[in-house]
Amino acid sequence: MKKNYFTLLLLLLSLVANAQVFDVDTIQYKGNSDKFINIVIMGDGYTEPQQAAFLNKATEFTNSLFNVTPWSNYKNYFNVFAIKVISNESGTKHPNTASDCNGSLAVSNPDTYFGCTFDAQNIHRLVVVQSHSRVMSVLAANVPNYDQAIILANSSHYGGSGGTFAVSTTHAQGYQITAHELGHSFADL
């Protein structure tokens, strides 16, 4: 049993040691991170020159989230941080393989940090992260005391998902869906 713990410890230490450190901006600060709920927003598919655009989208998302009930009732209990994750290429993967794709979007396969992709589980609008280990490494290296992580995929097309990490595109309705999905991811509803 001790061997398993030792192996797990080594694995976790190697993830943290290899984790990329990025710039972190504070979008909303209501108090000590140990006493407040910490939401971390990370971009995927934003290149270095696009980091200001990512921060604008993360701020827009935060404002949208805290204008929706029940989130608006608890706004003062949350800190929100944005990690400026830099991707090699701009955009979001779109394999155009889901049975409900209407063929209106071109196939794309940009080299992004977390590998966000449309068409997960054969559903066009279902956008998911492909590299959970990278998400965990970035969180551990940048904001280890996070409570909920959200990934903003750099796409204006509608899509998102819940789960361990909520994912949203920058489509205006994507923010509404993510507010809903956070109820599942964060509150276990």
CYANA upper distance limits for C-alpha pairs under 8 A (distance plus 0.5 A):
  1 MET  CA      5 TYR  CA      7.16
  2 LYS  CA      6 PHE  CA      6.65
  3 LYS  CA      7 THR  CA      6.63
  4 ASN  CA      8 LEU  CA      6.63
  5 TYR  CA      9 LEU  CA      6.54
  6 PHE  CA     10 LEU  CA      6.70
  7 THR  CA     11 LEU  CA      6.69
  8 LEU  CA     12 LEU  CA      6.70
  9 LEU  CA     13 LEU  CA      6.61
 10 LEU  CA     14 SER  CA      6.60
 11 LEU  CA     15 LEU  CA      6.82
 12 LEU  CA     16 VAL  CA      6.84
 13 LEU  CA     17 ALA  CA      6.48
 14 SER  CA     18 ASN  CA      6.57
 15 LEU  CA     19 ALA  CA      6.51
 15 LEU  CA    133 SER  CA      8.37
 15 LEU  CA    137 SER  CA      6.14
 16 VAL  CA    137 SER  CA      6.13
 16 VAL  CA    140 ALA  CA      6.74
 16 VAL  CA    141 ALA  CA      6.56
 18 ASN  CA    137 SER  CA      8.12
 19 ALA  CA    134 ARG  CA      8.09
 19 ALA  CA    137 SER  CA      5.48
 19 ALA  CA    138 VAL  CA      6.17
 19 ALA  CA    140 ALA  CA      8.17
 19 ALA  CA    141 ALA  CA      6.41
 20 GLN  CA    137 SER  CA      7.93
 20 GLN  CA    138 VAL  CA      6.48
 20 GLN  CA    141 ALA  CA      7.31
 21 VAL  CA    138 VAL  CA      7.34
 21 VAL  CA    141 ALA  CA      6.43
 21 VAL  CA    142 ASN  CA      6.48
 22 PHE  CA     83 ILE  CA      6.85
 22 PHE  CA     84 LYS  CA      6.35
 22 PHE  CA     85 VAL  CA      6.58
 22 PHE  CA     86 ILE  CA      8.38
 22 PHE  CA    142 ASN  CA      7.41
 23 ASP  CA     83 ILE  CA      6.48
 23 ASP  CA     84 LYS  CA      5.97
 23 ASP  CA     85 VAL  CA      8.30
 24 VAL  CA     81 PHE  CA      7.18
 24 VAL  CA     82 ALA  CA      6.06
 24 VAL  CA     83 ILE  CA      5.01
 24 VAL  CA     84 LYS  CA      6.68
 24 VAL  CA    142 ASN  CA      7.76
 25 ASP  CA     81 PHE  CA      6.22
 25 ASP  CA     82 ALA  CA      5.64
 25 ASP  CA     83 ILE  CA      7.03
 25 ASP  CA     84 LYS  CA      8.30
 26 THR  CA     79 ASN  CA      8.41
 26 THR  CA     80 VAL  CA      6.72
 26 THR  CA     81 PHE  CA      5.05
 26 THR  CA     82 ALA  CA      6.77
 27 ILE  CA     59 THR  CA      6.79
 27 ILE  CA     62 THR  CA      8.29
 27 ILE  CA     79 ASN  CA      8.17
 27 ILE  CA     80 VAL  CA      5.84
 27 ILE  CA     81 PHE  CA      6.01
 27 ILE  CA     82 ALA  CA      7.28
 28 GLN  CA     78 PHE  CA      7.98
 28 GLN  CA     79 ASN  CA      5.69
 28 GLN  CA     80 VAL  CA      5.37
 28 GLN  CA     81 PHE  CA      7.48
 29 TYR  CA     78 PHE  CA      7.69
 29 TYR  CA     79 ASN  CA      5.10
 29 TYR  CA     80 VAL  CA      7.01
 30 LYS  CA     36 PHE  CA      7.89
 30 LYS  CA     76 ASN  CA      6.51
 30 LYS  CA     77 TYR  CA      7.08
 30 LYS  CA     78 PHE  CA      6.75
 30 LYS  CA     79 ASN  CA      6.15
 31 GLY  CA     35 LYS  CA      7.64
 31 GLY  CA     36 PHE  CA      6.76
 31 GLY  CA     79 ASN  CA      7.62
 32 ASN  CA     36 PHE  CA      6.70
 33 SER  CA     37 ILE  CA      7.54
 33 SER  CA     38 ASN  CA      7.07
 33 SER  CA     79 ASN  CA      7.72
 33 SER  CA    145 ASN  CA      7.83
 34 ASP  CA    145 ASN  CA      8.02
 36 PHE  CA     77 TYR  CA      6.05
 36 PHE  CA     78 PHE  CA      6.19
 36 PHE  CA     79 ASN  CA      7.06
 37 ILE  CA     77 TYR  CA      6.64
 37 ILE  CA     78 PHE  CA      5.23
 37 ILE  CA     79 ASN  CA      6.55
 37 ILE  CA    146 TYR  CA      8.06
 37 ILE  CA    147 ASP  CA      6.58
 38 ASN  CA     78 PHE  CA      6.36
 38 ASN  CA     79 ASN  CA      5.36
 38 ASN  CA     80 VAL  CA      6.37
 38 ASN  CA     81 PHE  CA      7.95
 38 ASN  CA    145 ASN  CA      7.74
 38 ASN  CA    146 TYR  CA      5.43
 38 ASN  CA    147 ASP  CA      5.63
 38 ASN  CA    148 GLN  CA      7.12
 39 ILE  CA     78 PHE  CA      7.56
 39 ILE  CA     79 ASN  CA      6.69
 39 ILE  CA     80 VAL  CA      5.30
 39 ILE  CA     81 PHE  CA      6.80
 39 ILE  CA    146 TYR  CA      6.58
 39 ILE  CA    147 ASP  CA      6.42
 39 ILE  CA    148 GLN  CA      5.39
 39 ILE  CA    149 ALA  CA      6.34
 39 ILE  CA    150 ILE  CA      7.97
 40 VAL  CA     80 VAL  CA      6.32
 40 VAL  CA     81 PHE  CA      5.33
 40 VAL  CA     82 ALA  CA      6.21
 40 VAL  CA     83 ILE  CA      7.59
 40 VAL  CA    143 VAL  CA      8.10
 40 VAL  CA    146 TYR  CA      6.91
 40 VAL  CA    147 ASP  CA      8.33
 40 VAL  CA    148 GLN  CA      6.78
 40 VAL  CA    149 ALA  CA      5.30
 40 VAL  CA    150 ILE  CA      6.66
 41 ILE  CA     58 ALA  CA      7.09
 41 ILE  CA     80 VAL  CA      7.92
 41 ILE  CA     81 PHE  CA      6.67
 41 ILE  CA     82 ALA  CA      5.23
 41 ILE  CA     83 ILE  CA      6.77
 41 ILE  CA    149 ALA  CA      6.40
 41 ILE  CA    150 ILE  CA      5.25
 41 ILE  CA    151 ILE  CA      6.23
 41 ILE  CA    152 LEU  CA      7.52
 42 MET  CA     82 ALA  CA      6.32
 42 MET  CA     83 ILE  CA      5.50
 42 MET  CA     84 LYS  CA      6.87
 42 MET  CA     85 VAL  CA      6.77
 42 MET  CA    149 ALA  CA      8.01
 42 MET  CA    150 ILE  CA      6.76
 42 MET  CA    151 ILE  CA      5.33
 42 MET  CA    152 LEU  CA      6.63
 43 GLY  CA     54 PHE  CA      6.92
 43 GLY  CA     83 ILE  CA      7.77
 43 GLY  CA     84 LYS  CA      7.00
 43 GLY  CA     85 VAL  CA      6.26
 43 GLY  CA     86 ILE  CA      8.32
 43 GLY  CA    151 ILE  CA      6.06
 43 GLY  CA    152 LEU  CA      5.26
 43 GLY  CA    153 ALA  CA      6.52
 43 GLY  CA    154 ASN  CA      7.62
 44 ASP  CA     85 VAL  CA      7.26
 44 ASP  CA     86 ILE  CA      7.99
 44 ASP  CA     87 SER  CA      7.05
 44 ASP  CA     91 GLY  CA      8.29
 44 ASP  CA     92 THR  CA      8.06
 44 ASP  CA    112 THR  CA      6.60
 44 ASP  CA    113 TYR  CA      6.55
 44 ASP  CA    114 PHE  CA      6.55
 44 ASP  CA    115 GLY  CA      7.85
 44 ASP  CA    116 CYS  CA      7.25
 44 ASP  CA    151 ILE  CA      7.19
 44 ASP  CA    152 LEU  CA      6.61
 44 ASP  CA    153 ALA  CA      5.42
 44 ASP  CA    154 ASN  CA      6.60
 45 GLY  CA     86 ILE  CA      8.00
 45 GLY  CA     87 SER  CA      5.82
 45 GLY  CA     88 ASN  CA      8.16
 45 GLY  CA     89 GLU  CA      6.66
 45 GLY  CA     90 SER  CA      5.07
 45 GLY  CA     91 GLY  CA      5.14
 45 GLY  CA     92 THR  CA      6.37
 45 GLY  CA    110 PRO  CA      8.06
 45 GLY  CA    111 ASP  CA      8.14
 45 GLY  CA    112 THR  CA      5.39
 45 GLY  CA    113 TYR  CA      7.37
 45 GLY  CA    116 CYS  CA      8.41
 45 GLY  CA    153 ALA  CA      6.71
 45 GLY  CA    154 ASN  CA      5.64
 46 TYR  CA     50 GLN  CA      5.93
 46 TYR  CA     51 GLN  CA      6.88
 46 TYR  CA     54 PHE  CA      7.26
 46 TYR  CA     85 VAL  CA      7.81
 46 TYR  CA     86 ILE  CA      6.39
 46 TYR  CA     87 SER  CA      5.97
 46 TYR  CA     88 ASN  CA      8.45
 46 TYR  CA     89 GLU  CA      7.54
 46 TYR  CA     90 SER  CA      5.72
 46 TYR  CA     91 GLY  CA      7.41
 46 TYR  CA    112 THR  CA      8.24
 46 TYR  CA    154 ASN  CA      6.78
 47 THR  CA     51 GLN  CA      7.21
 47 THR  CA     86 ILE  CA      5.66
 47 THR  CA     87 SER  CA      5.38
 47 THR  CA     88 ASN  CA      6.39
 47 THR  CA     89 GLU  CA      6.39
 47 THR  CA     90 SER  CA      6.23
 48 GLU  CA     86 ILE  CA      5.99
 48 GLU  CA     87 SER  CA      7.76
 50 GLN  CA     54 PHE  CA      6.81
 51 GLN  CA     55 LEU  CA      6.69
 51 GLN  CA     84 LYS  CA      6.71
 51 GLN  CA     86 ILE  CA      8.10
 52 ALA  CA     56 ASN  CA      6.75
 53 ALA  CA     57 LYS  CA      6.74
 54 PHE  CA     58 ALA  CA      6.56
 54 PHE  CA     84 LYS  CA      7.98
 55 LEU  CA     59 THR  CA      6.60
 55 LEU  CA     82 ALA  CA      7.47
 55 LEU  CA     84 LYS  CA      8.08
 56 ASN  CA     60 GLU  CA      6.58
 57 LYS  CA     61 PHE  CA      6.49
 57 LYS  CA    170 THR  CA      7.47
 58 ALA  CA     62 THR  CA      6.65
 58 ALA  CA     82 ALA  CA      7.34
 58 ALA  CA    152 LEU  CA      8.00
 59 THR  CA     63 ASN  CA      6.70
 60 GLU  CA     64 SER  CA      6.64
 61 PHE  CA     65 LEU  CA      6.55
 61 PHE  CA    175 TYR  CA      6.66
 62 THR  CA     66 PHE  CA      6.76
 62 THR  CA     80 VAL  CA      8.14
 63 ASN  CA     67 ASN  CA      6.78
 64 SER  CA     68 VAL  CA      7.36
 64 SER  CA    175 TYR  CA      7.37
 64 SER  CA    176 GLN  CA      8.15
 65 LEU  CA     71 TRP  CA      7.04
 65 LEU  CA     72 SER  CA      8.01
 65 LEU  CA    175 TYR  CA      7.60
 65 LEU  CA    176 GLN  CA      7.86
 65 LEU  CA    179 ALA  CA      6.31
 66 PHE  CA     71 TRP  CA      5.65
 66 PHE  CA     72 SER  CA      4.94
 66 PHE  CA     75 LYS  CA      6.47
 67 ASN  CA     71 TRP  CA      7.56
 67 ASN  CA     72 SER  CA      5.70
 68 VAL  CA     72 SER  CA      5.98
 68 VAL  CA    179 ALA  CA      8.08
 69 THR  CA     73 ASN  CA      6.97
 70 PRO  CA     74 TYR  CA      7.55
 71 TRP  CA     75 LYS  CA      6.61
 74 TYR  CA     78 PHE  CA      7.94
 83 ILE  CA    142 ASN  CA      8.01
 85 VAL  CA    113 TYR  CA      7.83
 86 ILE  CA    113 TYR  CA      7.35
 87 SER  CA    111 ASP  CA      7.34
 87 SER  CA    112 THR  CA      5.17
 87 SER  CA    113 TYR  CA      5.35
 88 ASN  CA    111 ASP  CA      6.16
 88 ASN  CA    112 THR  CA      6.41
 88 ASN  CA    113 TYR  CA      7.74
 89 GLU  CA    110 PRO  CA      5.98
 89 GLU  CA    111 ASP  CA      5.65
 89 GLU  CA    112 THR  CA      6.33
 90 SER  CA    110 PRO  CA      6.96
 90 SER  CA    111 ASP  CA      8.16
 90 SER  CA    112 THR  CA      7.58
 90 SER  CA    154 ASN  CA      7.60
 91 GLY  CA    110 PRO  CA      6.72
 91 GLY  CA    112 THR  CA      8.04
 91 GLY  CA    153 ALA  CA      7.86
 91 GLY  CA    154 ASN  CA      5.45
 91 GLY  CA    155 SER  CA      6.33
 92 THR  CA    108 SER  CA      7.78
 92 THR  CA    109 ASN  CA      7.62
 92 THR  CA    110 PRO  CA      6.88
 92 THR  CA    112 THR  CA      7.84
 92 THR  CA    115 GLY  CA      8.02
 92 THR  CA    116 CYS  CA      6.41
 92 THR  CA    117 THR  CA      6.40
 92 THR  CA    118 PHE  CA      8.03
 92 THR  CA    153 ALA  CA      6.70
 92 THR  CA    154 ASN  CA      6.32
 92 THR  CA    155 SER  CA      6.44
 93 LYS  CA    107 VAL  CA      8.25
 93 LYS  CA    108 SER  CA      5.78
 93 LYS  CA    109 ASN  CA      5.08
 93 LYS  CA    110 PRO  CA      6.41
 93 LYS  CA    115 GLY  CA      7.57
 93 LYS  CA    116 CYS  CA      6.72
 93 LYS  CA    117 THR  CA      4.94
 93 LYS  CA    118 PHE  CA      6.73
 94 HIS  CA    105 LEU  CA      8.43
 94 HIS  CA    106 ALA  CA      8.02
 94 HIS  CA    107 VAL  CA      5.85
 94 HIS  CA    108 SER  CA      5.46
 94 HIS  CA    109 ASN  CA      6.88
 94 HIS  CA    117 THR  CA      6.33
 94 HIS  CA    118 PHE  CA      5.63
 94 HIS  CA    119 ASP  CA      7.44
 95 PRO  CA    107 VAL  CA      5.74
 95 PRO  CA    108 SER  CA      6.77
 95 PRO  CA    109 ASN  CA      7.59
 95 PRO  CA    117 THR  CA      8.20
 95 PRO  CA    118 PHE  CA      7.53
 95 PRO  CA    119 ASP  CA      7.36
 96 ASN  CA    101 CYS  CA      6.67
 96 ASN  CA    103 GLY  CA      7.56
 96 ASN  CA    105 LEU  CA      7.88
 96 ASN  CA    106 ALA  CA      7.94
 96 ASN  CA    107 VAL  CA      6.23
 96 ASN  CA    118 PHE  CA      8.32
 96 ASN  CA    119 ASP  CA      7.18
 96 ASN  CA    124 HIS  CA      8.02
 97 THR  CA    101 CYS  CA      7.51
 97 THR  CA    119 ASP  CA      6.79
 97 THR  CA    122 ASN  CA      7.46
 97 THR  CA    124 HIS  CA      8.35
 98 ALA  CA    119 ASP  CA      5.54
 98 ALA  CA    120 ALA  CA      8.05
 98 ALA  CA    121 GLN  CA      8.23
 98 ALA  CA    122 ASN  CA      4.70
 98 ALA  CA    123 ILE  CA      5.77
 98 ALA  CA    124 HIS  CA      5.72
 99 SER  CA    122 ASN  CA      6.62
 99 SER  CA    123 ILE  CA      7.48
 99 SER  CA    124 HIS  CA      7.98
100 ASP  CA    122 ASN  CA      8.19
100 ASP  CA    123 ILE  CA      6.92
100 ASP  CA    124 HIS  CA      6.39
101 CYS  CA    123 ILE  CA      8.45
101 CYS  CA    124 HIS  CA      6.08
111 ASP  CA    115 GLY  CA      7.66
112 THR  CA    116 CYS  CA      7.85
113 TYR  CA    134 ARG  CA      8.32
114 PHE  CA    129 VAL  CA      6.44
114 PHE  CA    130 GLN  CA      6.69
114 PHE  CA    131 SER  CA      5.69
114 PHE  CA    132 HIS  CA      7.99
114 PHE  CA    134 ARG  CA      6.95
114 PHE  CA    135 VAL  CA      7.28
115 GLY  CA    129 VAL  CA      6.30
115 GLY  CA    130 GLN  CA      5.58
115 GLY  CA    131 SER  CA      6.77
116 CYS  CA    127 VAL  CA      6.98
116 CYS  CA    128 VAL  CA      5.88
116 CYS  CA    129 VAL  CA      4.88
116 CYS  CA    130 GLN  CA      6.40
116 CYS  CA    153 ALA  CA      6.92
117 THR  CA    127 VAL  CA      5.75
117 THR  CA    128 VAL  CA      6.15
117 THR  CA    129 VAL  CA      7.15
117 THR  CA    130 GLN  CA      7.78
118 PHE  CA    123 ILE  CA      8.31
118 PHE  CA    124 HIS  CA      6.35
118 PHE  CA    125 ARG  CA      6.58
118 PHE  CA    126 LEU  CA      6.17
118 PHE  CA    127 VAL  CA      4.87
118 PHE  CA    128 VAL  CA      7.36
118 PHE  CA    159 GLY  CA      7.85
119 ASP  CA    123 ILE  CA      5.38
119 ASP  CA    124 HIS  CA      4.60
119 ASP  CA    125 ARG  CA      6.82
119 ASP  CA    126 LEU  CA      6.22
119 ASP  CA    127 VAL  CA      7.12
120 ALA  CA    124 HIS  CA      7.44
120 ALA  CA    125 ARG  CA      8.48
120 ALA  CA    126 LEU  CA      5.86
120 ALA  CA    127 VAL  CA      6.67
120 ALA  CA    128 VAL  CA      7.06
121 GLN  CA    126 LEU  CA      7.97
124 HIS  CA    159 GLY  CA      8.42
125 ARG  CA    158 TYR  CA      6.82
125 ARG  CA    159 GLY  CA      4.84
125 ARG  CA    160 GLY  CA      7.03
126 LEU  CA    159 GLY  CA      6.22
126 LEU  CA    160 GLY  CA      5.94
126 LEU  CA    161 SER  CA      6.37
127 VAL  CA    159 GLY  CA      6.13
127 VAL  CA    160 GLY  CA      5.10
127 VAL  CA    161 SER  CA      6.35
127 VAL  CA    167 VAL  CA      7.18
127 VAL  CA    168 SER  CA      7.75
127 VAL  CA    169 THR  CA      8.35
128 VAL  CA    160 GLY  CA      7.40
128 VAL  CA    161 SER  CA      6.82
128 VAL  CA    167 VAL  CA      6.82
129 VAL  CA    167 VAL  CA      7.94
131 SER  CA    135 VAL  CA      7.16
132 HIS  CA    136 MET  CA      6.74
133 SER  CA    137 SER  CA      6.61
134 ARG  CA    138 VAL  CA      6.60
135 VAL  CA    139 LEU  CA      6.67
136 MET  CA    140 ALA  CA      6.56
137 SER  CA    141 ALA  CA      6.64
138 VAL  CA    142 ASN  CA      6.45
138 VAL  CA    143 VAL  CA      8.43
139 LEU  CA    143 VAL  CA      5.70
139 LEU  CA    144 PRO  CA      6.01
139 LEU  CA    146 TYR  CA      7.93
140 ALA  CA    144 PRO  CA      4.87
147 ASP  CA    186 PHE  CA      8.41
148 GLN  CA    165 PHE  CA      7.67
148 GLN  CA    185 SER  CA      8.38
148 GLN  CA    186 PHE  CA      6.84
149 ALA  CA    164 THR  CA      8.49
149 ALA  CA    165 PHE  CA      5.89
149 ALA  CA    166 ALA  CA      7.09
150 ILE  CA    165 PHE  CA      6.13
150 ILE  CA    166 ALA  CA      5.24
150 ILE  CA    167 VAL  CA      6.18
150 ILE  CA    168 SER  CA      8.10
151 ILE  CA    165 PHE  CA      7.53
151 ILE  CA    166 ALA  CA      6.79
151 ILE  CA    167 VAL  CA      5.26
151 ILE  CA    168 SER  CA      6.87
152 LEU  CA    167 VAL  CA      6.49
152 LEU  CA    168 SER  CA      5.59
152 LEU  CA    169 THR  CA      6.03
152 LEU  CA    170 THR  CA      7.12
153 ALA  CA    167 VAL  CA      7.55
153 ALA  CA    168 SER  CA      6.51
153 ALA  CA    169 THR  CA      5.19
153 ALA  CA    170 THR  CA      7.27
154 ASN  CA    169 THR  CA      6.64
154 ASN  CA    170 THR  CA      6.95
155 SER  CA    169 THR  CA      5.87
155 SER  CA    170 THR  CA      6.34
155 SER  CA    171 HIS  CA      7.70
156 SER  CA    169 THR  CA      6.77
156 SER  CA    170 THR  CA      5.67
156 SER  CA    171 HIS  CA      5.19
157 HIS  CA    169 THR  CA      7.21
157 HIS  CA    170 THR  CA      7.88
157 HIS  CA    171 HIS  CA      6.16
158 TYR  CA    169 THR  CA      6.80
158 TYR  CA    170 THR  CA      8.16
158 TYR  CA    171 HIS  CA      5.75
158 TYR  CA    172 ALA  CA      8.45
158 TYR  CA    173 GLN  CA      7.38
158 TYR  CA    174 GLY  CA      6.30
159 GLY  CA    168 SER  CA      6.59
159 GLY  CA    169 THR  CA      6.04
159 GLY  CA    171 HIS  CA      8.01
159 GLY  CA    174 GLY  CA      6.31
160 GLY  CA    166 ALA  CA      8.00
160 GLY  CA    167 VAL  CA      5.42
160 GLY  CA    168 SER  CA      4.62
160 GLY  CA    169 THR  CA      6.47
160 GLY  CA    174 GLY  CA      6.77
160 GLY  CA    177 ILE  CA      7.73
160 GLY  CA    178 THR  CA      7.40
161 SER  CA    166 ALA  CA      6.27
161 SER  CA    167 VAL  CA      5.61
161 SER  CA    168 SER  CA      7.12
161 SER  CA    177 ILE  CA      8.43
161 SER  CA    178 THR  CA      7.53
161 SER  CA    181 GLU  CA      7.22
162 GLY  CA    166 ALA  CA      4.88
162 GLY  CA    167 VAL  CA      6.83
162 GLY  CA    178 THR  CA      7.61
162 GLY  CA    181 GLU  CA      5.33
162 GLY  CA    182 LEU  CA      7.10
162 GLY  CA    184 HIS  CA      7.34
162 GLY  CA    185 SER  CA      6.41
163 GLY  CA    181 GLU  CA      8.26
163 GLY  CA    184 HIS  CA      7.71
163 GLY  CA    185 SER  CA      5.70
164 THR  CA    185 SER  CA      6.42
165 PHE  CA    185 SER  CA      7.54
166 ALA  CA    178 THR  CA      7.06
166 ALA  CA    181 GLU  CA      7.24
166 ALA  CA    182 LEU  CA      6.99
166 ALA  CA    185 SER  CA      7.30
167 VAL  CA    178 THR  CA      7.44
168 SER  CA    174 GLY  CA      6.01
168 SER  CA    175 TYR  CA      6.96
168 SER  CA    177 ILE  CA      8.30
168 SER  CA    178 THR  CA      6.59
169 THR  CA    174 GLY  CA      6.25
169 THR  CA    175 TYR  CA      8.11
170 THR  CA    174 GLY  CA      6.85
170 THR  CA    175 TYR  CA      7.60
171 HIS  CA    175 TYR  CA      7.51
172 ALA  CA    176 GLN  CA      7.79
173 GLN  CA    177 ILE  CA      6.89
174 GLY  CA    178 THR  CA      6.65
175 TYR  CA    179 ALA  CA      6.76
176 GLN  CA    180 HIS  CA      6.99
177 ILE  CA    181 GLU  CA      6.59
178 THR  CA    182 LEU  CA      6.40
179 ALA  CA    183 GLY  CA      7.45
180 HIS  CA    184 HIS  CA      7.88
181 GLU  CA    185 SER  CA      6.73
182 LEU  CA    186 PHE  CA      5.71
182 LEU  CA    187 ALA  CA      7.48
183 GLY  CA    187 ALA  CA      5.47
183 GLY  CA    188 ASP  CA      6.89
183 GLY  CA    189 LEU  CA      6.08
184 HIS  CA    188 ASP  CA      5.14
184 HIS  CA    189 LEU  CA      5.22
185 SER  CA    189 LEU  CA      8.33
